[in-house]
């Protein structure tokens, strides 16, 4: 079984909800395991973004950060357990402010809970806390074959121990995906020494198909707890959304249990514009598009999901109007995201572009050119929408809330309707790094009138607690 008492070193991070606007940025993650004879063990992993903390140098010349943390578990509004800790980052001899992670464990009965963590920078004079909250469902096990949650891991400092890998985002620099899970109930189902197969694969999120050769089948033997650990080399795994899937099957190939874990990969192709020339790629699905204006429209519709280099190339190709180079770029763009089915990836995206055009287009602006269309294409449909388009005492506004926006968790986009006579909505602010950030957004929605306090509190409540 995994050594859960080890200190955690974050290899990646995903900022989580800032329900109160504190200085620290972090992610709250729960993983559920089973302790035979004891109950359900929930690991709560909290990763603190090093760049959001204050660091100081000690007498030895090492940099360190320090965070006060209180983690509570509530059920039906009542606290059933809590942990309080003073978290110290690993000492650093350099000036890099690395992310650091800590872990709390709770033994819980089956049921529905809410896990909340409050963080405060112990080296800051600011007493503001950062609050993170996530729902938690602890299932009741029926004695049959089942799997724990899938935990992404990384090797310990000596290459022997298994420690959690924070988050579910794998950048280009990360070339290995390691995982850990546990199988339960195989002894009762298959008997002592009973054989079964563990089929572990990386699947394309949209298509549900195995991505390339990323599949491993391992023969296992039944036991009270069967640990499953594996490493995939993902240096060649293209950018995209994926699921890590584990299936347990008996000797007749009957499915005993299945568990999946979503993750994102960012592994873009480095384009060399001098190599994108006619005939480089060969025949492909883009050959059906010959009109330069249509190709330019298609390329421009891809800008919301393109990275900075890709956007420059899209702009250059749309400007020079050479259909051969436009087709080459279009094919390369989609092949990079789905090498097994680039045409299918494009068609699925085109369906969303068409929906965005119908829903968010306004005036002479195509849907993908609008702020709402851009956000929808880049981050998908929001999980919740606060629609105040009929406001009379404030500027009409909408708040789009995402459980996951790209590599970030629990993020918001605030739109305003500056002219009631149009259907155009303008992005006012967002807490997604790299998007528009406006510290005066609340003042702009609710002008500073003498009786504006109640309305400001209402807007802020809608922002902090979208529903």
N, C-alpha and C positions, 0 to 999 in steps of 0.2 A: 504494500500500500504506500501511498505517497507520504512523505515526511512533511506534515503540514505545520510543524513547529519551526521550520527554517525561516530566517528573515528573507524578504522578497526583494528582488532587484528588478525594476521595471525595464522591459526592453522596448516597449511602445506604450502610448497612452492615448486615452480618449477622454477629453473633458466631459464632466457630467453637469447636471442641473445646478444652476446657481439661483436657488429660490430666494435666498437673501444675497444681495450683491456684495459678497466678500471678496477679499483679494486673492485667496487661494483658488486654484483650479484643480479639479480632480475627477476621478471616475469611481463610481461605486458598482461593484460586481459581486453577484452571489453565485455559488456553485454548491450543488446538493449531492451528498454522498450518504451511504448507509453504513452504520456501525452495527454489525450483527450482535444481537443480545442487548443493545443499548438504545438504538433508535436512529433518527435522521439527523445527520450532522451537516450543518450549513456553514460553509466557509465564506466569509465576507472579505473580499479583497478591495482595498482602497489604494489607488495610485495617485500620488500628489505630483502635479506638474512642477518640476524643479524651478522652472523660470518664473513661477508665480509666487515663490517663497523668498523670504529674506535669508541670506547666507552670511555667516560671520566666520572670522578666522580665530582659531584657538591658539594657545601658547605654543603648540607644536607646529603651527603653520598650516594646519589642515582646515579646509572649509567645511562647514556643516550647517544644516537647517534643522528646525525643531518645530513640531506641530502638536497642539493639544487636540485630542480626538475623543468624542463621545459617540458610541454606536448603540442604538436602541432597537429592540424588536417589539413591535406592538401587534396586538390582536384585538379586534373590536374596540379600538381606542384605549386599550389598557396595555401598559408596558409589562411584558412577560420576562424580559431579560435585557441586560445592558452591559457594556464594557467601556471603561475609561482608560485612556492611555496617553502617555507622552511619547510621541514618535520622533526618533532621531534618524536623520538621513545617514547613509554611509559617509565616512570621512573622505574628502577629496583633496588630493594634493595639487590639482589644477584649478583653473577658474571656471570650468564648466559647471553649470547648475543642473546636474542630472536629475531625472525623475526618480522618485523612491516610493516604495509600496509597503504597506503593512497589512496584517491580516487578523481578523477576529473570528472565533468559532463559537457556534451555538448548537446545542443539542435540543431539537424541537420536536413536538408532536405534530402529526399531520394536520394541516389546516391552512388558512389564508392569513398572511402577515403583511406588515409594512416595516421595512428596514430603513432607518434614518441615521445618517452620520453628520455630526456637527464638527467642523474644523476651524481652528484659530491658529494663526501664526504666532508662536510663542516668542519669537524674536522681534515682533512688531509692537509698537505702542498702540496700534489700532486694535480695538476690542471687537471689531466686526467679525461675525462668524459666517462661514460658508456652509449651507445646508444642502444635503443630497438625500434623495428619497427614492426608493424603488419598491414595487409590490413583490411579494414572495409567496409562492404556493408550494407547500410541502406535501407531496402526494402520499397516500397510504399504500403500502406495498402489499399485494395480495398473495405473496409467496411464490409467484411465478417467476420466470426469467425476466430480468430488467437490467437497465444500464443507469449508471450515474450520469450527471452532467459531464460534458466534454470540457476538459480544462486544457487550454493552450499552455505550453510550458517552455522553459529554456533550461539549459544545463546549468548546474550549480557552479560555484567558483572553481571547484576541482574537477568538474566534468562528470561527477558521479551522482550527485543529488538532483532531484527534480523540483523545480520551483516554478510558480505560475508566471506566465507571460501576460502582462496586463493588457486588456483590451482585445480587439478582434480586427486590428488593422495591421497589415504587413507591407511596409514600404519596400522600395527597390533594394535598399541596403540589407534587408533581411532575406537570407537565402535558404533558411530552413524553417519548416513548420513542424513543431513537436507537439505531441498531444498525450494526454493521460486520461483514462477513464477506468471504471470498475464494473464488472459484471456480477450480478447477484442471482441467486436462485437456480444456478445450473446444477448444483449438487442434488437438489430435490427433484429436478426435472429429468436429469440424465443418469443419476446414480454416480457412485464413486468411480472416478477415472473415466467417466463418460466423455466422448469426444464431440467437439463442435467446432465450427469455423467462425472466425471473426473476419468479416469483410469490411475493410476500412478504405474509404475512397474520398477523393475531392470531386464534388459534383458542381456543374454549372448551375448557378442559382435559378436562372430563368428557365432553362431547358430541362433540368433534372438529370442530365446525362453526365457520365464520368468524364472529367476533363483530361483529355489525352491519356497518358499512361499512369496517371496518379491513382493507382489502386494497389492494395496489398491484401492478400488473403493469408491468414495465419491459422494453423491448427492449434486448438486449445483443449485443455482437459478440465472437467468440471471440478469446482471447489467452492467453499463457502464464499470467498471473494476471489475473483479472477482479475488481476490487474492487466490493463491493456496500455501499452506505451509504444509509440512509433514516431519516426521522423521521416518527413518527406522533404526532399530537396526541391525548392520552389523557385530556383533561379530562372527557370524558363517559363514559369506560370505567368500568363499575360495579365494585364490589369483587368479587373472585373469583380463581380459579386459571386461568391461561392458558398457552398456548404460543405463542412467536413462531416461525413456520414459514417456511422458504425452500424453494421448489421450482424447479428448473431444468428447462425443457421445450424440446424442439426444435420445428421448424416444423410437425411433424405432431402436436404436443401429446403426444408420448411423454415420460414422466418420465425425466430424466437423473440427477437427484440430489435428495435431500431432507435437510434438517437442521432440528432443532427446539431450542428453548431454553425451559425452564419459567420462569415468573415469576408473582409475586403482585401484585395491585392492591388497595389499600385506599382506597376512595373512597365512604364511606358517605353516605347521604341524611341531611340535617339535618331531623329531624322537628319539626313544629310541632303539638303536641297539639290546639290549638284548631281546626286544619283537618281533623283526622281525624274526620269526621262522616258519618253515614249518607248514602249515595248519592254521596259524593265521587268514588269510583273507578269505579263502575259494575259491571255484571255480570262475574263472574270465577269461577274454579274453586272458590273457598271458599264459594260459595253453596250447595254440596251439604252443608255442615256447618251444622246448625241447633241442635244440642244444646249448651248452654252449658258443661256439664261436659267434654264431648269437646273443645270448642274450647280450654278452659282447659288441658286436658292437652296438647294440641298446642302451644299457646303456651309452656307451661313446658318442653316438650322442646326448644324452640329456644333456651333460655337459654344452653347451653354455647357456642354459636357467635355469640351476640349481643354487641354492644358495650355499653358502660355505659348509654348513653341508651336503647338498645333494651330492655335488661333492665328498666329502670325502667318503660317503657311496657308491657312484658309483664306485670309485676307489677300495674300499675294496671288493665289490662284484665281480667286473671284475677280481680282482686278485685271490680270493679264488675259482672262477669258479664253484660255487654250483648253479645249475639251479633253485632249489626251492627258494633259497633266492634271486636270481636275478629276478625271476618272481615276488616275493612278493614286492621287491623294485620298480620294474617297474610299477606294478599296483598301489601301494601307491602313487607314484610320480604323475601319471595321475589322480587318484581319487582326490587328493588334489587340482588339477587345475580345474577339471570338474567332480564333484561327480555324476552328472546325466548321463554323457556319457563319461566315461574315455576312452573307446575304440575309440570313434569318435575323441576325442582330440588327442590321439596318432596317429591315421591314418592321420589326417590333418597335424600334425607335420612331420610325416614320409614323406609325399608328398613333403614338403619343404626341408627336408634333402636330398631326392633324387635329387631335383632340384639343391641344393647347391653342391652335389657331381658332377653333370654334368657340372656345371658352374665354380666352384672355385677349384676343385681338381687339383693338380699338382704334378709332380714327383711321389713319393710313398705316397703322403699325400692325405687322404680323404678330401672331401670338407669341412666337419664340423671341421676338424683339422686345416684348413687354417685360416689366420687372417680375410680375407674377408668373408669366410663361417661362422666363429664365429659371426662376427658383424651382418651378414644377419639373422642368426638364432635368435640371442638375441634381435635385435632391428627391424627386418623386412627389407623390401626393402627401400632403401634411396629415399627421395622425389626428389632430384636432384643429378646428378653426373657430376663433372668436370673431364673429361677424357683427360689426357695429356700423353697417352701411347706412343705417337710418338715424344716426346720431343727430341731435339738434343742439345739444349744449357743448359739443366738442366736434372737432374735425372728424368726419366719418373715417373709421379705421378698421383694419382686420389684423389679427394675430394668427400666424400659422405656426403651429407647434409640431416639432419632429422628435420622435423618440430617437431617431438616428438620422443625422444629416451629414452624409459623406463619412469622414473619419471621426466625427464628433457626435456625442450623445446629448439628448435633451436640449435642443436648440430652438430658437425663435426667429421669425421674420415679422416685422411690423410694417404694414402698408397703410398709406393714407390716400384718400380721394380728394385731391385738391380742388377739383371742379365737379360739383354735383351733377352738372349737365352732361357729363361724359361717363363712360364705363372704364376709364383708365385709372389704374391704381399704381401709385409710385412707392417704391421701397423707401422706407423712412429710416430703419435701422435693423441690425441683426447682431446676434452674439456669436455668429459663426466667424472664426478668424478668416480674414481675407475678403469678407463681404463688407458692405457699407456699415460703418459704426458711427452713430450719432448720439452723443451724450445729452443733447437737448431735445430728444424725440418727445419726451413727455410734455415739455413746455410748448412744443409745436402743436401737439394734439389738443392740449388744454391750455389756452392762453392764461396768463397770470392774473385773472380777475379776482376780486375780493371773495367771491363765493365759489371759487374753482376747487377748493380743497377736497370736497366730497367726491367730485368727479375725478380728480387726479388719483385719489385713493382707489376708486373703482377701476380706472384704467390700469393702474399698477397691479391691482389684484388679478385682473384678467391676464396680465402679462406673466406674473409669477405663478399663477395657478390656472392655466388654460384648461377649459372643460367644455 
